[in-house]
């Protein structure tokens, strides 16, 4: 079990951030070395309050029914239907739940996302999915389905499989305080959803961050978008075989394997990457300098393979909005670079790949399993947009 799973609350967070900084030095000692700094009084209070709310049961989001009341919102997909569903949810919850569900918007609050489980990151805002009843979870499901793709292994289906992964870890872990359970994923509105103003649809938990920011009724930014999963590449849980992130891994492995030996030599990055750079609380980590192979040097079908890899990230949001992002990223391909470290098969510990463009930043990184006794590696992965992260909000 990793160091952060043996601790709770702010101590766990501090320990992880210390080890993460070492990991991002690429060639430094492995994560987990060194002692954590003292826990702040704020984190201590947040941790104690969160522990009282957390649970260890499954939300079974895949099988949760959409309530009949959702029919009031019509069947035409889009922003208006999502607002209607949000109003239904807010009207159905208690005042105590609404206090955690509907929050004021601030960039600081939006930055409180993490790859850590709930108990190791108490600052994550929102209501726990497990605090909602079945009807309310069904409305959350309907809201997220409006904001994300409905394709298999993408969008909401990928989120469901990530929830199943936490339920799986809960069967193997004895560390309740870490919060390994789909019960402990957070859901919130940062800012008031409506036809005007700024707000973020916040959904996050262990190995998951979904952050759609809307301004005056339009999607202004779909990043940071973080995905991870353990076990990997597949596991059985909640009545299905789960394999989230295999499509991202396979797309990059196919692309790197299609490069010539000379192209791979140019694409090879210096050093060892033990995790992603632009992860939680690392908003300024994207380097200014480009490294690797210019995409302009790709040939024929190689460019198509890169576009297919990018689509596995952008395709997590709804179709029309994803198409707009892809149009931008394809137009920027002549100024985009591909880099990797480790093996092109993307199956070994410390295998790493990135796509770095004027707007686009994608990373996929494999590290050893941390929360299960399964031999193997698990991915951390992030999509960021350098021009509209957090919807371009600064405050």
C-alpha positions as CSV (number, residue, x, y, z in Angstrom):
1,X,0.0,0.0,0.0
2,X,1.4,3.4,-0.9
3,X,2.4,6.0,1.8
4,X,-0.7,8.2,1.0
5,X,-3.0,5.2,1.6
6,X,-1.6,4.6,5.1
7,X,-2.3,8.2,6.2
8,X,-5.4,10.3,6.2
9,X,-6.5,13.8,5.4
10,X,-4.0,16.6,5.1
11,X,-1.1,14.4,6.2
12,X,-1.8,12.1,3.2
13,X,-2.0,15.1,0.8
14,X,1.2,16.6,2.1
15,X,3.0,13.2,1.8
16,X,1.7,12.7,-1.8
17,X,2.7,16.2,-2.9
18,X,6.2,15.7,-1.5
19,X,6.6,12.5,-3.4
20,X,4.9,13.9,-6.6
21,X,7.5,16.6,-6.7
22,X,10.2,14.0,-6.7
23,X,8.5,12.0,-9.4
24,X,8.3,15.1,-11.6
25,X,12.0,15.5,-11.4
26,X,12.0,12.5,-13.7
27,X,15.3,11.0,-12.5
28,X,14.8,11.5,-8.7
29,X,14.1,8.9,-6.1
30,X,10.9,7.0,-6.3
31,X,7.7,8.5,-5.0
32,X,7.1,7.9,-1.2
33,X,10.6,8.8,0.0
34,X,10.9,11.4,2.7
35,X,8.7,12.3,5.5
36,X,5.6,14.5,5.2
37,X,5.4,18.0,6.6
38,X,3.0,18.7,9.5
39,X,-0.8,18.7,8.8
40,X,-2.4,22.2,8.8
41,X,-5.3,22.9,11.1
42,X,-7.4,23.6,8.1
43,X,-6.7,20.2,6.5
44,X,-7.2,18.5,9.8
45,X,-10.7,20.0,10.1
46,X,-11.6,19.3,6.5
47,X,-10.4,15.7,6.9
48,X,-12.4,15.1,10.0
49,X,-15.6,16.6,8.5
50,X,-15.2,14.5,5.3
51,X,-14.5,11.3,7.1
52,X,-17.9,11.6,8.8
53,X,-19.6,11.8,5.4
54,X,-17.7,9.1,3.5
55,X,-19.0,5.6,2.8
56,X,-17.8,2.3,1.5
57,X,-20.6,1.1,-0.6
58,X,-21.2,1.1,-4.4
59,X,-23.4,3.7,-6.1
60,X,-23.9,1.3,-9.0
61,X,-24.2,4.3,-11.4
62,X,-24.4,2.2,-14.5
63,X,-27.7,0.5,-13.4
64,X,-29.2,3.6,-11.7
65,X,-32.4,4.5,-13.6
66,X,-33.1,8.0,-15.0
67,X,-36.1,9.1,-13.0
68,X,-39.5,9.7,-14.8
69,X,-39.3,13.4,-13.8
70,X,-36.5,13.8,-16.4
71,X,-39.2,13.6,-19.1
72,X,-40.1,17.2,-18.1
73,X,-36.9,18.3,-19.7
74,X,-37.8,16.9,-23.1
75,X,-35.6,14.7,-25.3
76,X,-33.7,17.2,-27.3
77,X,-30.1,16.9,-26.2
78,X,-28.1,20.1,-25.3
79,X,-27.5,22.8,-22.9
80,X,-31.1,23.7,-22.2
81,X,-32.0,20.1,-21.3
82,X,-29.0,20.0,-19.0
83,X,-30.1,23.2,-17.2
84,X,-33.6,21.7,-16.7
85,X,-32.1,18.5,-15.2
86,X,-29.9,20.6,-12.9
87,X,-33.0,22.5,-11.7
88,X,-34.8,19.2,-11.0
89,X,-31.8,17.9,-9.0
90,X,-31.4,21.1,-6.9
91,X,-35.2,21.1,-6.2
92,X,-35.1,17.5,-5.0
93,X,-32.2,17.6,-2.5
94,X,-32.2,18.8,1.1
95,X,-30.8,22.1,2.2
96,X,-27.8,20.3,3.7
97,X,-27.1,18.6,0.5
98,X,-27.6,21.7,-1.6
99,X,-25.1,23.6,0.6
100,X,-22.4,21.2,-0.7
101,X,-23.8,20.9,-4.2
102,X,-24.3,24.5,-5.2
103,X,-21.2,26.6,-4.5
104,X,-19.8,30.0,-5.6
105,X,-17.5,30.0,-8.5
106,X,-13.8,30.7,-7.9
107,X,-10.7,29.6,-9.8
108,X,-9.2,28.5,-6.5
109,X,-12.1,26.1,-5.9
110,X,-11.9,24.8,-9.4
111,X,-8.3,23.9,-8.9
112,X,-9.1,21.5,-6.1
113,X,-9.1,18.4,-8.2
114,X,-6.9,15.4,-7.7
115,X,-5.9,11.9,-8.7
116,X,-6.0,10.9,-5.0
117,X,-8.9,9.1,-3.3
118,X,-11.4,11.2,-1.3
119,X,-9.8,10.7,2.1
120,X,-6.4,11.8,0.9
121,X,-7.7,15.1,-0.6
122,X,-10.3,16.7,1.7
123,X,-10.3,20.0,-0.2
124,X,-12.2,18.5,-3.2
125,X,-15.6,20.4,-3.3
126,X,-19.0,18.9,-3.7
127,X,-21.5,16.4,-2.5
128,X,-20.6,12.7,-2.4
129,X,-22.5,10.6,-4.9
130,X,-23.3,8.3,-2.0
131,X,-25.0,11.1,-0.1
132,X,-27.6,11.3,-2.9
133,X,-30.6,9.0,-3.1
134,X,-31.3,6.8,-6.1
135,X,-33.5,9.3,-7.9
136,X,-30.9,12.1,-7.4
137,X,-28.1,9.9,-8.6
138,X,-30.3,9.2,-11.7
139,X,-30.5,12.9,-12.3
140,X,-26.7,13.3,-11.9
141,X,-26.4,10.5,-14.5
142,X,-28.6,12.3,-16.9
143,X,-26.8,15.6,-16.4
144,X,-23.4,14.0,-17.0
145,X,-24.7,12.2,-20.1
146,X,-25.7,15.7,-21.5
147,X,-22.2,17.0,-20.9
148,X,-20.2,14.1,-22.1
149,X,-20.0,11.4,-24.8
150,X,-22.3,8.5,-24.7
151,X,-19.9,6.2,-26.7
152,X,-18.7,3.0,-25.1
153,X,-15.4,3.4,-23.2
154,X,-15.6,7.2,-23.6
155,X,-17.3,10.0,-21.7
156,X,-19.8,8.9,-19.1
157,X,-19.1,5.2,-19.7
158,X,-15.5,5.8,-18.9
159,X,-16.5,7.6,-15.7
160,X,-18.7,4.6,-14.7
161,X,-15.8,2.2,-15.3
162,X,-13.6,4.4,-13.1
163,X,-16.2,4.2,-10.4
164,X,-16.2,0.5,-10.7
165,X,-12.4,0.5,-10.3
166,X,-12.8,2.2,-6.9
167,X,-15.4,-0.4,-5.9
168,X,-12.9,-3.1,-7.0
169,X,-10.1,-1.5,-4.9
170,X,-12.5,-1.4,-2.0
171,X,-12.7,-5.2,-2.1
172,X,-8.9,-5.5,-1.9
173,X,-8.0,-2.6,0.4
174,X,-8.3,-2.4,4.2
175,X,-7.7,1.3,4.3
176,X,-11.2,2.8,4.7
177,X,-9.9,6.3,5.4
178,X,-8.5,6.5,1.9
179,X,-12.1,6.4,0.6
180,X,-11.8,3.7,-2.0
181,X,-15.5,3.4,-3.1
182,X,-17.7,4.9,-5.8
183,X,-19.7,6.4,-2.9
184,X,-16.9,9.0,-2.4
185,X,-16.8,10.7,-5.9
186,X,-17.8,14.4,-5.7
187,X,-20.3,16.3,-7.8
188,X,-20.8,20.1,-7.7
189,X,-21.8,23.2,-9.5
190,X,-19.2,25.9,-9.1
191,X,-21.3,29.0,-9.9
192,X,-25.0,29.0,-10.7
193,X,-25.9,27.2,-13.9
194,X,-28.0,29.3,-16.2
195,X,-28.2,31.1,-19.6
196,X,-25.7,33.7,-18.4
197,X,-22.7,33.9,-16.1
198,X,-19.8,31.6,-15.4
199,X,-20.1,28.1,-13.8
200,X,-18.3,24.8,-13.8
201,X,-19.8,21.3,-13.9
202,X,-17.4,19.7,-11.4
203,X,-17.2,15.9,-11.2
204,X,-14.2,14.3,-9.5
205,X,-12.8,11.6,-7.4
206,X,-10.0,9.0,-7.3
207,X,-8.4,8.9,-10.8
208,X,-11.0,11.3,-12.2
209,X,-11.5,15.0,-12.9
210,X,-14.2,16.3,-15.3
211,X,-14.3,20.1,-15.5
212,X,-16.7,21.7,-18.1
213,X,-16.7,25.4,-17.6
214,X,-19.6,27.4,-19.2
215,X,-19.8,31.1,-19.9
216,X,-23.1,32.6,-21.0
217,X,-24.6,29.3,-22.1
218,X,-21.6,28.1,-24.1
219,X,-18.8,25.7,-23.3
220,X,-15.7,27.8,-22.6
221,X,-13.4,25.0,-21.6
222,X,-13.4,21.3,-21.0
223,X,-10.1,21.0,-19.2
224,X,-8.3,20.0,-17.0
225,X,-9.5,16.5,-17.8
226,X,-7.8,13.8,-15.8
227,X,-8.2,10.0,-16.1
228,X,-6.5,7.1,-14.4
229,X,-7.4,3.6,-13.4
230,X,-6.2,0.7,-11.4
231,X,-6.3,-2.2,-12.0
232,X,-5.2,-2.0,-15.7
233,X,-5.8,-3.0,-18.4
234,X,-9.0,-4.7,-17.4
235,X,-10.9,-6.0,-14.4
236,X,-14.4,-7.5,-13.6
237,X,-16.6,-5.5,-11.3
238,X,-20.3,-4.6,-11.0
239,X,-21.4,-7.1,-13.6
240,X,-19.1,-6.1,-16.5
241,X,-15.6,-6.3,-17.8
242,X,-14.1,-2.8,-17.3
243,X,-11.2,-1.5,-19.5
244,X,-11.2,2.3,-19.4
245,X,-8.1,4.0,-20.8
246,X,-7.1,0.9,-22.9
247,X,-8.3,2.9,-26.0
248,X,-6.0,5.8,-25.1
249,X,-3.1,3.4,-24.5
250,X,-3.7,1.4,-27.7
251,X,-4.0,4.5,-29.8
252,X,-0.6,5.8,-28.7
253,X,1.0,2.3,-28.9
254,X,-0.2,2.0,-32.5
255,X,1.0,5.5,-33.3
256,X,4.5,5.0,-31.8
257,X,4.9,1.5,-33.4
258,X,4.1,3.1,-36.8
259,X,7.0,5.5,-36.5
260,X,10.2,4.6,-38.3
261,X,13.3,4.0,-36.2
262,X,14.6,7.4,-37.2
263,X,11.4,9.1,-36.2
264,X,11.3,7.3,-32.8
265,X,14.9,8.5,-32.2
266,X,13.8,12.1,-32.7
267,X,10.6,11.7,-30.6
268,X,12.5,10.1,-27.7
269,X,12.6,12.5,-24.7
270,X,15.5,12.7,-22.2
271,X,15.1,11.2,-18.8
272,X,12.5,9.0,-17.1
273,X,8.9,10.2,-16.5
274,X,7.4,8.5,-13.5
275,X,4.1,10.5,-13.7
276,X,2.5,13.2,-15.7
277,X,3.8,16.8,-15.4
278,X,0.5,18.8,-15.6
279,X,-1.4,17.0,-12.9
280,X,-3.3,18.2,-9.9
281,X,-2.1,21.5,-8.4
282,X,0.5,21.7,-11.2
283,X,-1.2,24.2,-13.5
284,X,2.0,25.9,-14.5
285,X,4.0,22.7,-15.2
286,X,3.6,22.6,-19.0
287,X,7.1,23.6,-20.4
288,X,7.4,26.5,-22.8
289,X,9.9,24.6,-25.0
290,X,8.7,22.0,-27.4
291,X,10.5,18.6,-27.4
292,X,10.3,15.5,-29.6
293,X,9.2,14.9,-33.2
294,X,7.5,17.7,-35.1
295,X,4.1,16.4,-36.3
296,X,4.9,18.1,-39.6
297,X,7.5,15.2,-40.1
298,X,4.8,12.5,-39.8
299,X,3.9,10.7,-43.0
300,X,0.6,9.8,-44.5
301,X,-1.4,7.6,-42.2
302,X,0.8,8.5,-39.2
303,X,-1.0,11.8,-38.9
304,X,-4.3,10.0,-38.9
305,X,-3.1,7.8,-36.1
306,X,-2.2,10.9,-34.0
307,X,-5.6,12.4,-34.7
308,X,-7.2,9.2,-33.6
309,X,-5.2,9.3,-30.3
310,X,-6.3,12.9,-29.7
311,X,-9.9,12.0,-30.3
312,X,-9.8,9.5,-27.4
313,X,-9.5,12.5,-25.1
314,X,-11.5,15.1,-26.8
315,X,-14.2,12.5,-27.4
316,X,-15.0,12.4,-23.7
317,X,-17.2,15.5,-24.1
318,X,-20.4,15.9,-26.2
319,X,-20.2,15.5,-30.0
320,X,-20.6,19.1,-31.2
321,X,-18.3,20.5,-28.6
322,X,-15.7,17.8,-29.3
323,X,-15.8,18.6,-33.0
324,X,-15.0,22.2,-32.3
325,X,-11.9,21.2,-30.3
326,X,-10.8,18.7,-32.9
327,X,-11.0,21.4,-35.6
328,X,-8.8,23.6,-33.6
329,X,-6.2,20.9,-32.8
330,X,-6.0,19.6,-36.3
331,X,-5.4,23.2,-37.6
332,X,-2.5,23.4,-35.1
333,X,-0.9,20.1,-36.0
334,X,1.9,21.8,-38.1
335,X,3.1,23.4,-34.8
336,X,2.6,20.4,-32.6
337,X,5.1,17.9,-31.3
338,X,5.0,14.2,-30.3
339,X,7.4,12.9,-27.6
340,X,7.8,9.7,-25.6
341,X,10.0,8.0,-23.1
342,X,10.4,4.3,-22.3
343,X,9.0,1.7,-24.8
344,X,6.7,2.4,-27.7
345,X,4.4,-0.4,-26.6
346,X,3.2,1.7,-23.7
347,X,2.9,-1.3,-21.4
348,X,5.9,-1.0,-19.1
349,X,6.5,1.0,-15.9
350,X,7.7,4.6,-16.7
351,X,6.4,4.4,-20.3
352,X,5.3,7.9,-21.2
353,X,3.9,9.8,-24.2
354,X,2.9,13.4,-24.7
355,X,1.4,15.7,-27.4
356,X,2.4,19.3,-27.1
357,X,0.8,22.0,-29.4
358,X,0.0,25.7,-29.3
359,X,-3.2,24.8,-27.4
360,X,-3.2,21.1,-26.9
361,X,-1.3,19.2,-24.1
362,X,-1.9,15.5,-23.6
363,X,0.1,13.1,-21.3
364,X,-0.2,9.4,-20.7
365,X,2.1,7.8,-18.1
366,X,2.3,4.3,-16.6
367,X,3.5,3.6,-13.1
368,X,3.4,0.5,-10.9
369,X,0.2,-0.5,-9.2
370,X,-0.3,1.3,-5.8
371,X,-3.7,0.3,-4.4
372,X,-4.1,-3.4,-5.3
373,X,-2.0,-6.5,-5.0
374,X,-2.1,-7.1,-8.7
375,X,1.3,-7.2,-10.5
376,X,1.5,-4.6,-13.2
377,X,1.2,-0.9,-14.0
378,X,-1.6,1.6,-14.1
379,X,-2.0,4.9,-16.1
380,X,-2.3,8.5,-15.2
381,X,-3.5,10.7,-18.1
382,X,-4.4,14.3,-18.7
383,X,-5.8,16.5,-21.4
384,X,-5.3,20.2,-20.9
385,X,-5.9,23.2,-23.2
386,X,-3.3,25.9,-22.8
387,X,-5.7,28.6,-24.0
388,X,-8.8,27.7,-22.1
389,X,-8.0,25.6,-19.1
390,X,-10.7,26.3,-16.5
391,X,-12.7,28.1,-19.2
392,X,-10.1,30.8,-19.3
393,X,-11.1,32.0,-15.8
394,X,-8.4,33.5,-13.6
395,X,-10.3,34.4,-10.4
